[in-house]
Amino acid sequence: MLRFEIKKIFSKPKNKIAVVLLFIVLIITSILTINRVEYVDENGNHSVGISASHNLREARNEWAGYLTEDTLRKVLDENTAINNSKEALSDDIIEQDKAYAKKQGIAGIIDVINSAFSGYRDYDYYAVNSVSEDEVGTIYERRIATLKDWLDSGEETFTTEEKNFLIQQYENLKTPFYYEYADGWSALLQNISTFILILALAIGFFVSGIFSDEFQTKSDSIFFSTKLGRNKGVLSKMVAGFSIVSVFYILFILLYTCIVLFVLGADGANCPIQLDLWRSVYNVTFLQAYLLIVLGGYVGTLFASLLAMLVSAITHSTTTAIIVPFIVLCAFPFLSRIITLPQLCSFFPDQLLEIYLDIKESGLINLGGKITTIATFIIPLYAIICLMIQPILYNTYKKAEIK
């Protein structure tokens, strides 16, 4: 029965076309992600793709290691030497690109120094040029001090509990940071939310007709009059829907991840996310951030698909069910811009597909005085809701009336 339900879904021409389009989107998104990594050679020529990632990895990994005070001082010396070179002092853009080419190995470390010596919400690209060797070793302390200064400035309104939570998260971050080439993970995380959204909409399209097909084809009287139609028949549809959501999501996420990391490299998986997102309160590595984003995307995809199946079972309309994932995942973000209640908007299901943004911006939720981040709350919340929807779906379709 399960095999029949799955076969019925993918025997439809429109679903076959959707699968092909999904593979095309996979290829396009992978290419766009891969092209995020750029390298400038000693002649000032720019390149992207496999060769760029290979050369950039070699340059970055020459400086691989913990960002101790000695390493940071060496970076300052290297940066000063490059800035005083004839290429850097030239007015010719090509010559300046040649100077930048020499900085690519330390560019990630320079970014960390610039972030440490900039305001909390600002970024001074040239801050590293005015940092002394005595100051540069204080970047980790400055990260905490800058946060405290910003919290005391009154630019943002936080409760005492929220302030204490932010400061504690900053203080709990393990230092010194370990640095190596991690541009593959950085590019992957920046684009994966968009790919997950497209994937979630496609999966919602696939499962939207599971519970309405019998009514569309006028075979509902046969289905519900069979011995197992109102029990195992319903369960087979539910399992088919869950299988499609899980298999398609896991398959395409793995394909996307493998393509990107195969080309760009998986180095830097255990580097702290703060190398890329300096202000984040999530004390996680690139790999842990990736897993959190993928988990949130899966729960969001499952929730939207279950709602589509539930609407399909209630309305007996495939067209109506197809619209549901668009409303849940695309309309809600626009609604959150209209509603001036950030605490309410934080609970919208579209946030499950924006975990990367939450890791970057570090949104907080106050639950009766207990402070936590958005992702760590909404993922288990919607996982529980998904479990609650399933018996409702089963009973709704089981008791469907034949007309």
C-alpha positions in Angstrom: 0.0 0.0 0.0 2.9 2.3 0.8 4.6 1.5 -2.4 1.4 2.2 -4.3 0.9 5.6 -2.7 4.4 6.7 -3.5 4.2 5.4 -7.1 0.9 7.2 -7.5 2.5 10.5 -6.5 5.4 10.3 -8.9 3.4 8.9 -11.8 1.9 12.3 -12.3 3.6 14.3 -15.1 3.6 17.6 -13.1 5.5 15.9 -10.2 8.0 14.4 -12.6 8.6 17.9 -14.0 8.9 19.3 -10.5 11.7 16.7 -9.7 13.6 17.8 -12.8 13.2 21.4 -11.9 14.5 20.7 -8.4 17.6 19.1 -9.8 18.1 22.2 -12.0 17.7 24.4 -8.9 20.2 22.2 -7.1 22.8 22.8 -9.9 22.2 26.5 -10.1 22.3 27.1 -6.4 25.5 25.0 -6.1 27.2 27.0 -8.8 26.2 30.3 -7.1 27.5 29.1 -3.8 30.8 27.8 -5.2 31.3 31.2 -6.9 31.2 32.9 -3.6 34.8 31.9 -3.0 37.1 34.1 -4.9 40.9 34.2 -5.2 43.2 36.9 -6.5 46.6 35.7 -7.9 49.9 37.5 -7.8 49.1 39.3 -11.1 45.8 40.7 -9.8 43.7 38.3 -11.8 40.4 37.1 -10.1 39.1 33.6 -10.2 36.3 31.5 -8.7 35.5 27.8 -8.4 37.8 24.8 -7.9 41.2 26.5 -8.6 40.2 29.5 -6.5 39.3 27.4 -3.5 42.5 25.4 -3.9 44.8 28.4 -4.0 42.9 30.2 -1.2 43.1 27.1 1.0 46.9 27.0 0.6 47.2 30.7 1.5 44.9 30.5 4.5 46.4 27.3 5.9 49.9 28.8 6.0 48.5 30.7 9.0 46.5 27.8 10.4 46.6 27.6 14.2 45.3 29.2 17.3 45.0 33.0 17.3 47.3 33.7 20.2 48.9 37.1 20.9 52.1 36.1 19.1 50.2 35.1 16.0 48.2 38.3 16.0 51.3 40.4 16.3 52.8 38.6 13.3 49.7 39.4 11.3 50.0 43.0 12.2 53.6 43.0 11.0 52.6 41.2 7.8 49.7 43.6 7.2 52.0 46.7 7.7 54.6 45.3 5.4 52.0 44.7 2.6 50.5 48.2 3.2 53.9 49.8 2.7 54.6 47.9 -0.5 54.7 49.7 -3.8 51.7 47.8 -5.1 49.5 48.9 -2.1 50.7 52.5 -2.4 50.0 52.6 -6.2 46.8 54.3 -7.6 46.5 51.6 -10.1 43.6 49.1 -9.2 45.5 46.2 -10.7 48.6 47.0 -8.5 46.3 47.2 -5.5 44.8 43.8 -6.3 48.4 42.5 -6.4 48.8 43.8 -2.9 45.5 42.3 -1.8 46.6 39.0 -3.2 49.4 38.9 -0.6 46.8 39.5 2.2 44.5 36.6 1.4 46.2 34.2 3.9 45.6 36.6 6.8 42.4 38.2 5.5 40.3 36.1 7.9 42.5 37.1 10.9 42.4 40.8 9.8 38.6 40.5 9.7 38.6 39.3 13.3 40.9 42.2 14.4 38.7 44.7 12.6 35.6 43.3 14.3 37.2 43.5 17.7 38.3 47.1 17.3 35.0 48.3 15.8 31.7 49.3 17.4 29.2 46.5 18.2 27.0 47.3 15.2 29.8 48.7 13.1 32.7 47.4 11.1 35.8 49.5 10.4 37.6 48.0 7.5 40.8 49.9 8.3 40.8 49.4 12.1 43.7 46.9 11.8 46.0 49.6 10.4 45.8 51.6 13.7 46.1 48.7 16.2 49.3 48.4 18.2 51.1 45.2 19.0 50.2 45.7 22.7 46.5 46.1 21.9 46.0 43.3 19.4 46.3 40.5 22.1 43.1 41.9 23.8 40.7 41.0 21.0 38.8 38.4 23.1 38.5 40.8 26.1 37.4 43.6 23.7 34.6 41.4 22.3 33.1 41.2 25.7 33.8 44.8 26.6 32.2 46.1 23.3 29.1 44.1 24.1 28.8 45.5 27.6 29.3 49.1 26.3 26.6 48.6 23.7 24.2 47.1 26.3 24.8 50.1 28.5 24.4 52.6 25.7 20.6 52.3 25.5 20.6 51.7 21.8 18.7 48.5 22.4 16.2 47.7 25.1 17.1 44.5 27.0 16.0 43.3 30.3 18.6 42.5 33.0 18.1 38.8 32.4 18.7 39.2 28.7 21.8 41.3 29.3 23.2 38.7 31.7 22.5 35.9 29.1 24.3 37.7 26.3 27.3 38.5 28.5 27.5 35.0 29.9 27.4 33.5 26.3 30.3 35.8 25.3 32.3 34.9 28.4 31.7 31.1 27.8 33.1 31.2 24.3 36.3 29.1 24.2 39.4 31.2 23.2 41.8 31.5 21.5 40.1 30.8 18.3 41.5 28.2 15.9 42.0 29.6 12.5 42.2 27.8 9.1 40.6 27.9 5.7 36.8 27.6 6.3 35.5 29.5 3.2 33.7 26.4 2.0 31.6 26.2 5.1 31.1 29.9 5.1 29.7 29.9 1.6 27.6 26.9 2.3 25.9 28.4 5.3 25.2 31.7 3.6 23.2 30.1 0.7 21.7 27.0 2.3 18.6 28.8 3.7 17.5 29.8 0.2 17.9 26.3 -1.0 16.0 24.8 1.9 13.1 27.2 1.2 12.9 26.1 -2.4 13.2 22.5 -1.4 10.4 22.9 1.3 8.0 24.4 -1.3 8.8 21.6 -3.8 8.2 18.9 -1.2 4.9 20.6 -0.1 3.9 20.4 -3.8 4.6 16.7 -3.9 2.6 15.7 -0.8 -0.3 18.1 -1.3 -2.4 15.6 -3.3 -1.9 12.5 -1.2 -5.2 12.9 0.8 -7.2 14.6 -2.0 -6.5 12.3 -5.0 -9.3 9.9 -4.3 -11.8 12.8 -4.2 -10.3 14.3 -7.3 -10.6 11.1 -9.3 -14.0 10.2 -7.7 -12.6 6.9 -6.3 -13.2 7.9 -2.7 -16.2 5.6 -2.4 -14.1 2.6 -3.4 -11.2 3.6 -1.1 -13.3 4.0 2.0 -15.5 1.0 1.4 -12.5 -1.4 1.4 -11.7 -3.4 4.5 -8.5 -1.5 5.3 -9.4 1.8 3.7 -10.2 3.7 7.0 -7.2 2.4 9.0 -4.2 1.0 7.2 -5.1 2.9 4.0 -4.9 6.2 5.9 -1.7 5.1 7.7 -0.1 4.2 4.4 -0.8 7.7 3.1 0.7 9.3 6.2 3.8 7.1 6.0 4.1 7.9 2.3 4.0 11.7 3.0 6.5 11.4 5.9 8.8 9.3 3.7 8.7 11.7 0.8 9.4 14.7 3.1 12.3 12.9 4.8 13.9 11.2 1.8 13.7 14.2 -0.5 14.9 16.6 2.2 17.9 14.4 3.2 18.8 13.5 -0.3 18.9 17.0 -1.7 20.5 18.6 1.3 23.2 15.9 1.1 23.7 16.5 -2.6 23.9 20.2 -2.2 26.3 19.9 0.7 28.6 17.3 -1.0 28.8 19.3 -4.2 29.7 22.5 -2.5 32.2 21.0 0.0 33.7 18.7 -2.6 34.6 21.7 -4.7 35.4 24.2 -2.0 36.7 21.9 0.7 35.4 20.9 4.1 38.4 22.4 6.0 37.5 24.5 9.0 34.5 22.5 10.2 35.6 22.8 13.8 36.5 26.5 13.7 34.2 28.7 15.8 31.4 30.4 13.9 32.6 33.7 15.3 35.4 33.8 12.7 32.6 34.5 10.2 29.8 35.9 12.5 31.7 37.9 15.2 28.7 39.0 17.2 26.9 35.6 17.4 26.0 34.3 20.9 25.9 30.8 19.6 29.1 29.1 20.8 29.2 26.6 18.0 31.5 25.5 15.2 30.8 25.8 11.5 29.7 22.1 11.5 27.5 22.5 14.5 25.9 25.6 12.9 25.3 23.7 9.7 23.6 20.8 11.6 21.4 23.3 13.5 20.4 25.0 10.3 19.6 21.7 8.5 17.6 20.4 11.5 15.6 23.6 11.7 14.9 23.4 7.9 13.8 19.8 8.2 11.3 20.6 11.0 10.0 23.6 9.1 9.6 21.5 5.9 7.8 18.7 7.8 5.5 21.2 9.5 4.5 22.9 6.2 4.0 19.6 4.5 1.9 18.2 7.3 -0.3 21.3 7.2 -0.6 20.9 3.4 -1.7 17.2 3.9 -4.1 18.2 6.6 -5.7 20.9 4.4 -5.8 18.4 1.6 -7.7 15.9 3.9 -10.2 18.6 5.1 -10.9 20.4 1.8 -10.4 17.4 -0.6 -8.6 20.0 -2.8 -5.1 19.6 -4.0 -4.9 23.2 -5.3 -5.8 24.6 -1.9 -3.3 22.3 -0.2 -0.5 23.5 -2.5 -1.0 27.1 -1.4 -0.4 26.2 2.3 3.4 25.9 2.2 3.6 29.2 0.3 1.5 30.9 3.0 3.4 29.4 5.9 6.9 29.8 4.5 6.7 32.9 2.2 3.7 35.0 3.4 4.7 35.0 7.1 8.0 36.8 6.6 6.0 39.7 5.0 3.5 39.6 7.9 6.4 39.9 10.4 7.4 43.2 8.7 3.9 44.6 9.3 3.3 43.3 12.8 5.4 45.3 15.3 5.6 42.5 17.9 9.0 40.9 17.5 8.3 38.4 20.3 5.3 37.1 18.3 7.1 37.1 15.0 9.9 35.0 16.5 7.4 32.1 16.8 6.4 32.2 13.2 7.2 28.9 11.4 9.2 30.7 8.7 11.9 31.3 11.3 12.7 27.6 11.1 14.2 28.2 7.7 16.1 31.3 8.9 18.3 29.7 11.5 21.4 31.1 9.9 20.0 34.6 10.3 19.2 33.9 13.9 22.8 32.6 14.5 24.0 35.8 12.9 21.7 38.3 14.7 21.3 36.3 17.9 17.6 36.9 18.6 16.4 36.1 22.1 13.2 34.8 23.6 12.1 35.5 27.2 10.0 32.7 28.5 8.8 33.7 32.0 12.2 35.1 32.9 14.2 32.3 31.3 16.2 33.6 28.3 17.1 31.4 25.3 17.9 31.9 21.7 15.1 31.6 19.0 16.5 28.4 17.3 16.9 26.4 20.5 13.3 27.0 21.4 11.3 26.9 18.1 12.9 23.7 16.8 11.7 21.5 19.6 8.4 23.5 19.7 7.5 22.8 16.1 8.8 19.2 16.4 6.1 18.7 19.1 3.5 20.4 17.0 4.3 18.1 14.1 3.7 15.1 16.3 0.4 16.6 17.4 -0.8 17.2 13.9 -0.4 13.5 12.9 -3.3 12.0 15.0 -5.4 15.0 13.9 -4.6 14.2 10.3 -5.3 10.5 10.8 -8.7 11.0 12.4 -9.7 13.7 10.0 -9.2 11.5 6.9 -10.4 8.3 8.6 -13.8 10.0 9.3 -14.1 11.5 5.8 -17.7 11.4 4.4 -18.4 9.9 1.0 -20.6 12.0 -1.1 
